[in-house]
Amino acid sequence: MKKLSVRSNAVSSATLLSDASGVSVDLAWKTAKKSRGITTSAPKDVVREMAQSGYIDDVQLWLEAIDMRNLSSHAYKEHLAEKVYDFACAFLPRLQSLIARPESK
């Protein structure tokens, strides 16, 4: 059996985190779309509507999260994996904040 290098483990860890982050971003906008009755299916349009309704407060960061989710499909490239990983770590508090929000907004 081939032993994995530290480098490939780092890429694997970054890929796993970026995948989890992407799923979380998808879950957030799809849940908002359904719960708010938003008719568009475009993630960035839903994010803009989330911001307009006060559901999120940093629309640019959420739009970047969608871009990072798209970029994560190329996370096998180390420099991209690191970029997505760093963003996912920084974005985690935003996801946690959304989860903690009351449903009345």
Contact map, one row per residue, 1 for C-alpha under 8 A:
111000000000000000000000000000000000000000000000000000000000000000000000000000000000000000000000000000000
111100000000000000000000000000000000000000000000000000000000000000000000000000000000000000000000000000000
111110000000000000000000000000000000000000000000000000000000000000000000000000000000000000000000000000000
011111011000000000000000000000000000000000000000000000000000000000000000000000000000000000000000000000000
001111111000000000000000000000000000000000000000000000000000000000000000000000000000000000000000000000000
000111111100000000000000000000000000000000000000000000000000000000000000000000000000000000000000000000000
000011111110000000000000000000000000000000000000000000000000000000000000000000000000000000000000000000000
000111111111000000000000000000000000000000000000000000000000000000000000000000000000000000000000000000000
000111111111100000000000000000000000000000000000000000000000000000000000000000000000000000000000000000000
000001111111110000000000000000000000000000000000000000000000000000000000000000000000000000000000000000000
000000111111111000000000000000000000000000000000000000000000000000000000001111001100000000000000000000000
000000011111111100000000000000000000000000000000000000000000000000000000000000000000000000000000000000000
000000001111111110000000000000000000000000000000000000000000000000000000000000000000000000000000000000000
000000000111111111000000000000000000000000000000000000000000000000000000001000001101100000000000000000000
000000000011111111100000000000000000000000000000000000000000000000000001001100001000100000000000000000000
000000000001111111110000000000000000000000000000000000000000000000000000000000000000000000000000000000000
000000000000111111111000000000000000000000000000000000000000000000000000000000000000100100000000000000000
000000000000011111111100000000000000000000000000000000000000000000001001001000001001100100000000000000000
000000000000001111111110000000000000000000000000000000000000000000001001000000000000000000000000000000000
000000000000000111111111000000000000000000000000000000000000000000000000000000000000000000000000000000000
000000000000000011111111100000000000000000000000000000000000000000001000000000000000000100010000000000000
000000000000000001111111110000000000000000000000000000000000000011011001000000000000000000000000000000000
000000000000000000111111111000000000000000000000000000000000000000000000000000000000000000000000000000000
000000000000000000011111111100000000000000000000000000000000000000000000000000000000000000000010000000000
000000000000000000001111111110000000000000000000000000000000000011001000000000000000000000000010000000000
000000000000000000000111111111000000000000100000000000000000000000000000000000000000000000000000000000000
000000000000000000000011111111100000000000000000000000000000000000000000000000000000000000000000000000000
000000000000000000000001111111110000000000000000000000000000000000000000000000000000000000000000000000000
000000000000000000000000111111111000000000100110000000000000000000000000000000000000000000000000000000000
000000000000000000000000011111111100000000100000000000000000000000000000000000000000000000000000000000000
000000000000000000000000001111111110000000000000000000000000000000000000000000000000000000000000000000000
000000000000000000000000000111111111110000000100010000000000000000000000000000000000000000000000000000000
000000000000000000000000000011111111111110000100000000000000000000000000000000000000000000000000000000000
000000000000000000000000000001111111110000000000000000000000000000000000000000000000000000000000000000000
000000000000000000000000000000111111110000000000000000000000000000000000000000000000000000000000000000000
000000000000000000000000000000011111110000000000000000000000000000000000000000000000000000000000000000000
000000000000000000000000000000011111111000000000000000000000000000000000000000000000000000000000000000000
000000000000000000000000000000011111111100000100100000000000000000000000000000000000000000000000000000000
000000000000000000000000000000001000111110000000000000000000000000000000000000000000000000000000000000000
000000000000000000000000000000001000011111001100000000000000000000000000000000000000000000000000000000000
000000000000000000000000000000001000001111101100000000000000000000000000000000000000000000000000000000000
000000000000000000000000000000000000000111111100000000000000000000000000000000000000000000000000000000000
000000000000000000000000010011000000000011111110000000000000000001000000000000000000000000000000000000000
000000000000000000000000000000000000000001111111000000000000001001000000000000000000000000000000000000000
000000000000000000000000000000000000000111111111100000000000000000000000000000000000000000000000000000000
000000000000000000000000000010011000010111111111110000000000000000000000000000000000000000000000000000000
000000000000000000000000000010000000000000111111111000000010011000000000000000000000000000000000000000000
000000000000000000000000000000000000000000011111111100000010000000000000000000000000000000000000000000000
000000000000000000000000000000000000010000001111111110000000000000000000000000000000000000000000000000000
000000000000000000000000000000010000000000000111111111110000000000000000000000000000000000000000000000000
000000000000000000000000000000000000000000000011111111111110000000000000000000000000000000000000000000000
000000000000000000000000000000000000000000000001111111100000000000000000000000000000000000000000000000000
000000000000000000000000000000000000000000000000111111110000000000000000000000000000000000000000000000001
000000000000000000000000000000000000000000000000011111111000000000000000000000000000000000000000000000001
000000000000000000000000000000000000000000000000011111111000000000000000000000000000000000000000010000001
000000000000000000000000000000000000000000000000011011111110000000000000000000000000000000000000010000000
000000000000000000000000000000000000000000000000001001111110000000000000000000000000000000000000000000000
000000000000000000000000000000000000000000000000001000011111110000000000000000000000000000000000000000000
000000000000000000000000000000000000000000000011001000011111111000000000000000000000000000000000000000000
000000000000000000000000000000000000000000000000000000000111111100000000000000000000000000000000000000000
000000000000000000000000000000000000000000000000000000000111111110000000000000000000000000000000000000000
000000000000000000000000000000000000000000000010000000000111111111000000000000000000000000000000000000000
000000000000000000000000000000000000000000010010000000000011111111100000000000000000000000000000000000000
000000000000000000000000000000000000000000000000000000000001111111110000000000000000000000000000000000000
000000000000000000000100100000000000000000000000000000000000111111111000000000000000001100100000000000000
000000000000000000000100100000000000000000110000000000000000011111111100000000000000000000000000000000000
000000000000000000000000000000000000000000000000000000000000001111111110000000000000000000000000000000000
000000000000000000000100000000000000000000000000000000000000000111111111000000000001001000000000000000000
000000000000000001101100100000000000000000000000000000000000000011111111100000000001000000000000000000000
000000000000000000000000000000000000000000000000000000000000000001111111100000000000000000000000000000000
000000000000000000000000000000000000000000000000000000000000000000111111111000010001000000000000000000000
000000000000001001100100000000000000000000000000000000000000000000011111111000011001000000000000000000000
000000000000000000000000000000000000000000000000000000000000000000001111111100000000000000000000000000000
000000000000000000000000000000000000000000000000000000000000000000000011111110011000000000000000000000000
000000000010011001000000000000000000000000000000000000000000000000000011111111011101000000000000000000000
000000000010001000000000000000000000000000000000000000000000000000000000111111011000000000000000000000000
000000000010000000000000000000000000000000000000000000000000000000000000011111111000000000000000000000000
000000000010000000000000000000000000000000000000000000000000000000000000001111111100000000000000000000000
000000000000000000000000000000000000000000000000000000000000000000000000000011111110000000000000000000000
000000000000000000000000000000000000000000000000000000000000000000000011011111111111000000000000000000000
000000000010011001000000000000000000000000000000000000000000000000000001011111111111100000000000000000000
000000000010010000000000000000000000000000000000000000000000000000000000001001111111110000000000000000000
000000000000000000000000000000000000000000000000000000000000000000000000000000111111111000000000000000000
000000000000010001000000000000000000000000000000000000000000000000011011001000011111111100000000000000000
000000000000011011000000000000000000000000000000000000000000000000000000000000001111111110000000000000000
000000000000000000000000000000000000000000000000000000000000000000000000000000000111111111000000000000000
000000000000000000000000000000000000000000000000000000000000000010010000000000000011111111100000000000000
000000000000000011001000000000000000000000000000000000000000000010000000000000000001111111110000000000000
000000000000000000000000000000000000000000000000000000000000000000000000000000000000111111110000000000000
000000000000000000000000000000000000000000000000000000000000000000000000000000000000011111111000000000000
000000000000000000000000000000000000000000000000000000000000000010000000000000000000001111111110000000000
000000000000000000001000000000000000000000000000000000000000000000000000000000000000000111111111000000000
000000000000000000000000000000000000000000000000000000000000000000000000000000000000000001111111100000000
000000000000000000000000000000000000000000000000000000000000000000000000000000000000000000111111110000000
000000000000000000000001100000000000000000000000000000000000000000000000000000000000000000111111111000000
000000000000000000000000000000000000000000000000000000000000000000000000000000000000000000011111111100000
000000000000000000000000000000000000000000000000000000000000000000000000000000000000000000001111111110000
000000000000000000000000000000000000000000000000000000110000000000000000000000000000000000000111111110000
000000000000000000000000000000000000000000000000000000000000000000000000000000000000000000000011111110000
000000000000000000000000000000000000000000000000000000000000000000000000000000000000000000000001111111000
000000000000000000000000000000000000000000000000000000000000000000000000000000000000000000000000111111101
000000000000000000000000000000000000000000000000000000000000000000000000000000000000000000000000000111111
000000000000000000000000000000000000000000000000000000000000000000000000000000000000000000000000000011111
000000000000000000000000000000000000000000000000000000000000000000000000000000000000000000000000000001111
000000000000000000000000000000000000000000000000000011100000000000000000000000000000000000000000000011111
